[in-house]
Amino acid sequence: MANVSSHVHKDAEEVIYILKGRGISGLVDSEIEMNQGDTMFVPRGAVHWFYNPFEEPVEMIFIYTKPSLKSAGYRVVE
């Protein structure tokens, strides 16, 4: 895996939507390539990550069900 920080937010769900480009999204113990128009739902408490090993940039939106990362319980997982 590339230089990636796995993380978790125990108090919030997350939706990832790819506006442009592509990248690799991981959830628990699997990875998939996400492309323009793809959406991923991340349940609260699930370890996940995203990285872009491709040359083109990726534009994406992250939506959390809490107003801040602090209130979501965001923390990096080693």
SETI-925218 format. One line per 2 residues: their letters; for each residue x, y, z of N, C-alpha, C. Coordinates in Angstrom, 1 decimal. Layout:
BEGIN
A = X,Y,Z,X,Y,Z,X,Y,Z ~ ...
END
This chain:
BEGIN
MA = 0.9,-1.2,0.0,0.0,0.0,0.0,0.9,1.2,0.0 ~ 0.4,2.3,-0.6,1.2,3.6,-0.7,1.2,4.2,0.7
NV = 1.8,5.4,0.8,1.9,6.1,2.1,0.5,6.5,2.5 ~ -0.2,5.7,3.3,-1.6,5.9,3.6,-1.8,5.9,5.1
SS = -2.7,6.8,5.5,-3.1,6.8,7.0,-4.5,6.1,7.1 ~ -4.5,5.0,7.6,-5.8,4.4,7.9,-6.4,5.2,9.1
HV = -7.7,5.3,9.1,-8.4,6.1,10.1,-9.8,5.5,10.4 ~ -10.3,6.0,11.5,-11.6,5.6,11.9,-12.3,6.7,12.6
HK = -13.6,6.8,12.5,-14.4,7.8,13.2,-15.6,7.0,13.8 ~ -15.5,6.8,15.1,-16.4,5.9,15.9,-17.8,6.5,16.0
DA = -17.9,7.8,15.8,-19.2,8.4,16.1,-19.9,9.0,14.8 ~ -19.4,8.7,13.6,-20.0,9.2,12.4,-19.8,8.3,11.2
EE = -20.8,8.3,10.3,-20.7,7.6,9.1,-20.0,8.6,8.1 ~ -19.6,8.1,6.9,-19.0,8.9,5.9,-19.4,8.5,4.6
VI = -19.6,9.4,3.6,-19.8,9.1,2.2,-18.7,9.8,1.4 ~ -18.1,9.0,0.6,-17.1,9.5,-0.3,-17.6,9.5,-1.8
YI = -17.5,10.6,-2.5,-18.0,10.7,-3.8,-16.8,11.2,-4.7 ~ -16.5,10.6,-5.8,-15.4,11.0,-6.7,-16.0,11.9,-7.8
LK = -15.5,13.2,-7.8,-16.0,14.1,-8.8,-15.2,14.0,-10.1 ~ -13.9,13.7,-9.9,-13.0,13.7,-11.1,-11.8,12.8,-10.8
GR = -11.3,12.1,-11.7,-10.1,11.3,-11.5,-10.4,9.9,-10.9 ~ -9.4,9.4,-10.3,-9.6,8.0,-9.6,-8.6,7.9,-8.5
GI = -8.9,6.9,-7.7,-8.0,6.6,-6.5,-8.4,5.2,-6.0 ~ -7.7,4.8,-4.9,-7.9,3.5,-4.3,-8.5,3.8,-2.9
SG = -9.6,3.2,-2.7,-10.3,3.3,-1.4,-10.3,1.9,-0.7 ~ -9.9,1.9,0.6,-9.9,0.7,1.4,-10.9,0.8,2.5
LV = -11.5,-0.4,2.8,-12.5,-0.5,3.9,-12.3,-1.8,4.6 ~ -11.9,-1.8,5.9,-11.6,-2.9,6.7,-10.4,-3.7,6.2
DS = -10.6,-4.6,5.3,-9.5,-5.4,4.8,-9.5,-5.6,3.2 ~ -10.2,-4.7,2.5,-10.2,-4.8,1.1,-10.1,-3.4,0.4
EI = -9.6,-3.4,-0.8,-9.5,-2.2,-1.6,-10.2,-2.3,-2.9 ~ -10.6,-1.1,-3.4,-11.2,-1.0,-4.7,-10.7,0.3,-5.4
EM = -10.7,0.2,-6.7,-10.4,1.5,-7.4,-11.8,2.2,-7.6 ~ -11.7,3.5,-7.2,-12.9,4.4,-7.4,-12.6,5.3,-8.5
NQ = -13.6,5.5,-9.4,-13.5,6.4,-10.5,-14.6,7.5,-10.4 ~ -14.5,8.5,-11.4,-15.5,9.6,-11.4,-16.9,9.0,-11.3
GD = -17.7,9.6,-10.4,-19.1,9.2,-10.3,-19.3,8.1,-9.2 ~ -18.2,7.4,-8.7,-18.4,6.4,-7.8,-18.6,6.9,-6.4
TM = -19.4,6.2,-5.6,-19.7,6.6,-4.2,-19.4,5.4,-3.3 ~ -18.9,5.7,-2.1,-18.7,4.6,-1.1,-19.2,5.1,0.2
FV = -19.9,4.2,0.9,-20.5,4.5,2.2,-19.5,3.8,3.2 ~ -19.1,4.6,4.3,-18.3,4.0,5.3,-19.1,4.0,6.6
PR = -19.4,2.9,7.2,-20.1,2.8,8.4,-19.3,3.4,9.6 ~ -19.9,3.9,10.6,-19.2,4.4,11.8,-18.4,3.3,12.4
GA = -17.2,3.6,12.8,-16.3,2.6,13.4,-15.5,1.7,12.5 ~ -15.7,1.8,11.2,-15.0,1.0,10.2,-13.6,1.6,9.9
VH = -12.6,0.9,10.0,-11.3,1.3,9.6,-11.2,1.5,8.0 ~ -10.8,2.6,7.5,-10.7,2.9,6.1,-9.7,3.9,5.7
WF = -9.4,4.0,4.4,-8.3,4.8,3.9,-8.6,5.2,2.4 ~ -7.9,6.1,1.9,-8.0,6.5,0.5,-6.6,7.0,0.1
YN = -6.2,6.6,-1.1,-4.9,7.1,-1.7,-5.0,7.2,-3.2 ~ -4.1,8.0,-3.8,-4.1,8.1,-5.2,-2.7,7.8,-5.8
PF = -2.6,6.6,-6.3,-1.3,6.2,-6.9,-1.1,6.5,-8.3 ~ -2.1,7.2,-8.9,-2.1,7.5,-10.3,-1.6,8.9,-10.6
EE = -1.2,9.2,-11.8,-0.6,10.5,-12.1,-1.6,11.6,-12.1 ~ -2.8,11.4,-12.5,-3.8,12.4,-12.6,-4.4,12.7,-11.2
PV = -4.7,14.0,-10.9,-5.2,14.3,-9.6,-6.7,13.8,-9.5 ~ -7.1,13.6,-8.2,-8.5,13.2,-7.9,-9.1,14.3,-7.2
EM = -10.4,14.6,-7.5,-11.2,15.5,-6.8,-12.4,14.8,-6.2 ~ -12.6,15.0,-4.9,-13.6,14.2,-4.2,-14.3,15.0,-3.1
IF = -15.4,14.5,-2.7,-16.2,15.1,-1.6,-16.3,14.0,-0.5 ~ -16.0,14.4,0.7,-16.2,13.6,1.9,-17.4,14.2,2.7
IY = -18.4,13.4,3.0,-19.5,13.9,3.8,-19.6,13.1,5.1 ~ -19.5,13.8,6.2,-19.6,13.1,7.5,-21.0,13.4,8.2
TK = -21.4,12.5,9.0,-22.7,12.7,9.6,-22.6,13.5,11.0 ~ -21.5,14.1,11.2,-21.2,15.0,12.3,-20.6,16.3,11.8
PS = -20.7,17.4,12.5,-20.3,18.7,12.0,-18.8,18.9,12.0 ~ -18.0,18.0,12.7,-16.6,18.2,12.7,-15.9,16.8,12.9
LK = -14.6,16.8,12.5,-13.9,15.5,12.7,-13.8,15.2,14.2 ~ -13.6,16.2,15.1,-13.6,16.0,16.5,-14.8,15.3,17.0
SA = -16.0,15.9,16.6,-17.3,15.3,17.1,-17.5,13.9,16.4 ~ -16.9,13.6,15.3,-17.0,12.3,14.7,-16.2,11.3,15.4
GY = -15.2,11.7,16.2,-14.4,10.7,16.9,-13.2,10.3,16.0 ~ -12.8,11.1,15.1,-11.7,10.8,14.1,-10.4,10.5,14.8
RV = -9.8,9.4,14.4,-8.4,9.1,14.9,-7.7,8.2,13.9 ~ -6.4,8.4,13.8,-5.6,7.6,12.9,-5.3,6.3,13.5
VE = -5.3,5.2,12.7,-5.1,3.9,13.2,-3.8,3.4,12.6 ~ -2.9,2.9,13.4,-1.6,2.4,13.0,-1.8,1.0,12.4
END
